[in-house]
Amino acid sequence: MKSLPANNPDWLIKKIIKKGGTISFYDYMNFVLNDPNNGYYGSGKAILGSKGDFVTSSSMSDDFAFLLSKQIDEWLIQIKSKLICNDNLSILEFGSGDGSLISGIIQYFLNCNKEKLKNVCFIIIEPNIGMIKKQKKKLEKYLKLGINIMWRSIEELENKSLNGVILANEVLDALPVERIINLKGKTYRQAVSVDKESGRLFFEKIKISKELEEGISFAQEKLNINIPPKDAPEGWTTEWHIDNKNWLKTVYEKINNGILLVIDYAKEAKRYYSISHSKGTLISYKNQQIIEDVFESPGNCDLTSHICIETLIYDSETIGFETLGIVKQGEALLLLGLAERLFKIQNEIKNDISKALSKREALLRLVDPICLGDFKWFVFSRFKKKKIKINSSCII
Ligand SMILES: C[S@@+](CC[C@H](N)C(=O)[O-])C[C@H]1O[C@@H](n2cnc3c(N)ncnc32)[C@H](O)[C@@H]1O
């Protein structure tokens, strides 16, 4: 094989060739994100935060974890009292990134409600070893304090064993997706091929799979959405989150009494699958820049795709979750006291003006409607006794 262009690494080319030279887009996304040695998350190359490749709410501002913790505390109090639940409570986070959110939540309880930490355990479900190392480093000081933090695989948790709050902030958008493409009036599954001579990656089309066909029929029958939409232009492409339903089902099975909070980029189905969104929602990030070409530097960039609001709700409810509410992040954080945090920062200006200004900027970005403020908070619940009423300050 000739030497390859810098952005097409040998490890990936070899993997694709080993699989016959063509793989589904789903497999491509899975490799470049989760390969244990070379994937963006798998190897731990992912750098989150304002000095990294992209920001998540928790990696950008401590105030996010603070405000969310107020909501978590409110939920835990209700779970404990309304259920007269004597079991220990858990705060479980899927896909903890660099550990910022759990770290911020623990800090909140240390500062505001230390007693609670005696009866709460923290569980992280993180499949990528590279990210686990980062999380352990970040949380080392809390482990040394004796705070109960454990890393588990989902399979290690017993069914109906969780009482508490389950969090997934920007995790579903990192799960590999299938891509669907419309070519000459026919619908195909998008694939990725490699040119064996040059090592160049290119898109290929393959026959639509049975699972994808089912997804497309589901969208039509249950959501009244055509994929592709009527009069879709040549090359119209979209994503299908093929793993979400199984993920929700597995989480549901593990909960005894609890609230699941999913926070993510999300679009309504009629916009997601519209003619105007002809390239889908897939985005690649590196150094705080959006990279148009998803073949750019595979394994060194984030790849992410928006969630479809109605599909997530439909799947959750058919599995058995109750939807307590869906709210924009900007509104949720305002309801949880963001304005008071802003006011507090004003008072800090006289001590350290540049620190106070950057804190204020981060706080405003969390609610900015064209930025993180447009993220959706999906609040679902599962309780043994169905009629339990739960108050959520983050929901209007
Ligand atoms: C964008 S980061 C989310 C960061 C974090 N939640 C935060 O608030 O900053 C995506 C995380 O999900 C993890 N991840 C990927 N696939 C996952 C899966 N199937 N289950 C749980 N976590 C997963 C990644 O390794 C990474 O830690």
The ligand as an SDF file (V2000), in Angstrom:
LIG
                    3D

 27 29  0  0  0  0  0  0  0  0999 V2000
  -19.8270   14.5280   24.6390 C   0  0  0  0  0  0  0  0  0  0  0  0
  -19.2190   13.5020   25.8850 S   0  0  0  0  0  0  0  0  0  0  0  0
  -20.3470   13.8860   27.2010 C   0  0  0  0  0  0  0  0  0  0  0  0
  -19.6760   14.6020   28.2990 C   0  0  0  0  0  0  0  0  0  0  0  0
  -20.3080   14.7330   29.6440 C   0  0  0  0  0  0  0  0  0  0  0  0
  -21.5710   14.0750   29.8450 N   0  0  0  0  0  0  0  0  0  0  0  0
  -20.4090   16.2050   30.0570 C   0  0  0  0  0  0  0  0  0  0  0  0
  -21.4600   16.5760   30.5860 O   0  0  0  0  0  0  0  0  0  0  0  0
  -19.4550   16.9230   29.8830 O   0  0  0  0  0  0  0  0  0  0  0  0
  -19.8050   11.8960   25.4380 C   0  0  0  0  0  0  0  0  0  0  0  0
  -19.4350   10.8470   26.4800 C   0  0  0  0  0  0  0  0  0  0  0  0
  -20.2140    9.6730   26.2590 O   0  0  0  0  0  0  0  0  0  0  0  0
  -19.3650    8.5550   26.3120 C   0  0  0  0  0  0  0  0  0  0  0  0
  -20.0260    7.4370   25.6050 N   0  0  0  0  0  0  0  0  0  0  0  0
  -19.9350    7.0610   24.3250 C   0  0  0  0  0  0  0  0  0  0  0  0
  -20.7110    5.9760   24.0890 N   0  0  0  0  0  0  0  0  0  0  0  0
  -21.3340    5.6940   25.2690 C   0  0  0  0  0  0  0  0  0  0  0  0
  -22.2660    4.6990   25.6920 C   0  0  0  0  0  0  0  0  0  0  0  0
  -22.7190    3.7690   24.8570 N   0  0  0  0  0  0  0  0  0  0  0  0
  -22.6680    4.6910   26.9830 N   0  0  0  0  0  0  0  0  0  0  0  0
  -22.2180    5.6190   27.8570 C   0  0  0  0  0  0  0  0  0  0  0  0
  -21.3250    6.5870   27.5110 N   0  0  0  0  0  0  0  0  0  0  0  0
  -20.8980    6.6290   26.2370 C   0  0  0  0  0  0  0  0  0  0  0  0
  -18.0790    9.0730   25.7170 C   0  0  0  0  0  0  0  0  0  0  0  0
  -16.9760    8.2420   25.9670 O   0  0  0  0  0  0  0  0  0  0  0  0
  -17.9790   10.4170   26.4210 C   0  0  0  0  0  0  0  0  0  0  0  0
  -17.4710   10.2850   27.7140 O   0  0  0  0  0  0  0  0  0  0  0  0
  1  2  1  0
  2  3  1  0
  2 10  1  0
  3  4  1  0
  4  5  1  0
  5  6  1  0
  5  7  1  0
  7  8  2  0
  7  9  1  0
 10 11  1  0
 11 12  1  0
 11 26  1  0
 12 13  1  0
 13 14  1  0
 13 24  1  0
 14 15  1  0
 14 23  1  0
 15 16  2  0
 16 17  1  0
 17 18  1  0
 17 23  2  0
 18 19  1  0
 18 20  2  0
 20 21  1  0
 21 22  2  0
 22 23  1  0
 24 25  1  0
 24 26  1  0
 26 27  1  0
M  CHG  2   2   1   9  -1
M  END
$$$$
